[in-house]
Amino acid sequence: MAETKRIMVSLPDRLLREIDAMVKRDSINRSELIRQAMLEYIAGRRRLELRRKMREGYLRMARLNRELAEESFAAGQQALLAYESCLVEGDKLDDKKG
């Protein structure tokens, strides 16, 4: 393991009793249990931060997709109106020929 530092940690009696029961059951020492707990805590925080960033990204993409869909819908509506106009003009020409 890399260089280690000693720190002092204050814990309530009840929590220390639970830790001592775990270290006895798992045949490890307090330091190892606390190291593992801290690593799990850090990993959990990283996962939460990643999920937060992903949620923000998905929301931005949703807004962009909606804007693009609305633009496409508007363009499609205009194209449809132009097409219908051509059809109407074509019908008028057919009526004059007939």
C-alpha positions as a Markdown table, in Angstrom:
| # | Residue | x | y | z |
|---|---|---|---|---|
| 1 | Met | 0.0 | 0.0 | 0.0 |
| 2 | Ala | 1.1 | 3.6 | -0.6 |
| 3 | Glu | 2.4 | 5.8 | 2.2 |
| 4 | Thr | -0.1 | 6.0 | 5.0 |
| 5 | Lys | -0.9 | 8.6 | 7.6 |
| 6 | Arg | -2.4 | 8.2 | 11.0 |
| 7 | Ile | -5.5 | 10.2 | 11.8 |
| 8 | Met | -7.7 | 10.4 | 14.9 |
| 9 | Val | -11.4 | 9.8 | 14.4 |
| 10 | Ser | -14.0 | 10.3 | 17.1 |
| 11 | Leu | -16.9 | 7.9 | 17.0 |
| 12 | Pro | -19.9 | 7.4 | 19.2 |
| 13 | Asp | -19.7 | 4.4 | 21.5 |
| 14 | Arg | -22.5 | 2.5 | 19.7 |
| 15 | Leu | -20.8 | 2.9 | 16.3 |
| 16 | Leu | -17.5 | 1.7 | 17.7 |
| 17 | Arg | -19.2 | -1.4 | 19.2 |
| 18 | Glu | -20.7 | -2.2 | 15.8 |
| 19 | Ile | -17.3 | -1.7 | 14.1 |
| 20 | Asp | -15.6 | -3.9 | 16.7 |
| 21 | Ala | -18.2 | -6.6 | 16.1 |
| 22 | Met | -17.6 | -6.4 | 12.4 |
| 23 | Val | -13.8 | -6.5 | 12.6 |
| 24 | Lys | -14.0 | -9.5 | 14.9 |
| 25 | Arg | -16.5 | -11.3 | 12.5 |
| 26 | Asp | -14.5 | -10.5 | 9.4 |
| 27 | Ser | -11.0 | -11.0 | 10.9 |
| 28 | Ile | -9.8 | -7.6 | 9.9 |
| 29 | Asn | -8.7 | -4.6 | 12.0 |
| 30 | Arg | -10.4 | -1.3 | 12.5 |
| 31 | Ser | -8.1 | 0.5 | 10.1 |
| 32 | Glu | -8.9 | -1.9 | 7.3 |
| 33 | Leu | -12.6 | -1.7 | 7.9 |
| 34 | Ile | -12.5 | 2.2 | 7.9 |
| 35 | Arg | -10.4 | 2.2 | 4.7 |
| 36 | Gln | -12.9 | 0.0 | 3.0 |
| 37 | Ala | -15.8 | 2.1 | 4.2 |
| 38 | Met | -14.1 | 5.3 | 3.0 |
| 39 | Leu | -13.3 | 3.8 | -0.4 |
| 40 | Glu | -17.0 | 2.7 | -0.8 |
| 41 | Tyr | -18.2 | 6.1 | 0.2 |
| 42 | Ile | -15.9 | 7.8 | -2.3 |
| 43 | Ala | -17.0 | 5.4 | -5.1 |
| 44 | Gly | -20.7 | 6.0 | -4.2 |
| 45 | Arg | -20.2 | 9.8 | -4.4 |
| 46 | Arg | -18.5 | 9.5 | -7.8 |
| 47 | Arg | -21.4 | 7.4 | -9.1 |
| 48 | Leu | -23.9 | 10.0 | -7.8 |
| 49 | Glu | -21.9 | 12.8 | -9.5 |
| 50 | Leu | -21.8 | 10.8 | -12.8 |
| 51 | Arg | -25.6 | 10.2 | -12.6 |
| 52 | Arg | -26.2 | 13.9 | -12.0 |
| 53 | Lys | -24.0 | 14.8 | -15.0 |
| 54 | Met | -25.7 | 12.2 | -17.2 |
| 55 | Arg | -29.2 | 13.5 | -16.1 |
| 56 | Glu | -28.2 | 17.0 | -17.0 |
| 57 | Gly | -26.8 | 15.8 | -20.4 |
| 58 | Tyr | -30.0 | 13.9 | -21.1 |
| 59 | Leu | -32.1 | 16.9 | -20.3 |
| 60 | Arg | -30.1 | 19.1 | -22.6 |
| 61 | Met | -30.4 | 16.6 | -25.4 |
| 62 | Ala | -34.1 | 16.3 | -24.8 |
| 63 | Arg | -34.5 | 20.1 | -25.1 |
| 64 | Leu | -32.4 | 20.1 | -28.3 |
| 65 | Asn | -34.3 | 17.2 | -29.8 |
| 66 | Arg | -37.6 | 19.0 | -29.1 |
| 67 | Glu | -36.3 | 22.1 | -30.7 |
| 68 | Leu | -35.2 | 20.2 | -33.8 |
| 69 | Ala | -38.5 | 18.3 | -33.9 |
| 70 | Glu | -40.5 | 21.6 | -33.7 |
| 71 | Glu | -38.3 | 23.1 | -36.5 |
| 72 | Ser | -38.8 | 20.0 | -38.6 |
| 73 | Phe | -42.6 | 20.0 | -37.9 |
| 74 | Ala | -42.8 | 23.7 | -38.9 |
| 75 | Ala | -40.8 | 23.1 | -42.1 |
| 76 | Gly | -43.0 | 20.0 | -42.9 |
| 77 | Gln | -46.1 | 22.0 | -42.4 |
| 78 | Gln | -44.8 | 24.6 | -44.8 |
| 79 | Ala | -43.9 | 21.9 | -47.4 |
| 80 | Leu | -47.3 | 20.4 | -47.0 |
| 81 | Leu | -49.1 | 23.7 | -47.5 |
| 82 | Ala | -46.9 | 24.3 | -50.6 |
| 83 | Tyr | -47.8 | 20.8 | -51.9 |
| 84 | Glu | -51.5 | 21.3 | -51.3 |
| 85 | Ser | -51.3 | 24.6 | -53.1 |
| 86 | Cys | -49.7 | 22.9 | -56.1 |
| 87 | Leu | -52.5 | 20.3 | -56.1 |
| 88 | Val | -55.1 | 23.0 | -56.0 |
| 89 | Glu | -53.5 | 24.9 | -58.9 |
| 90 | Gly | -53.2 | 21.6 | -60.8 |
| 91 | Asp | -56.9 | 21.0 | -60.3 |
| 92 | Lys | -57.7 | 24.5 | -61.5 |
| 93 | Leu | -55.7 | 23.8 | -64.7 |
| 94 | Asp | -57.4 | 20.5 | -65.2 |
| 95 | Asp | -60.8 | 22.2 | -64.8 |
| 96 | Lys | -59.9 | 24.8 | -67.5 |
| 97 | Lys | -58.7 | 22.1 | -69.9 |
| 98 | Gly | -61.8 | 20.0 | -69.4 |
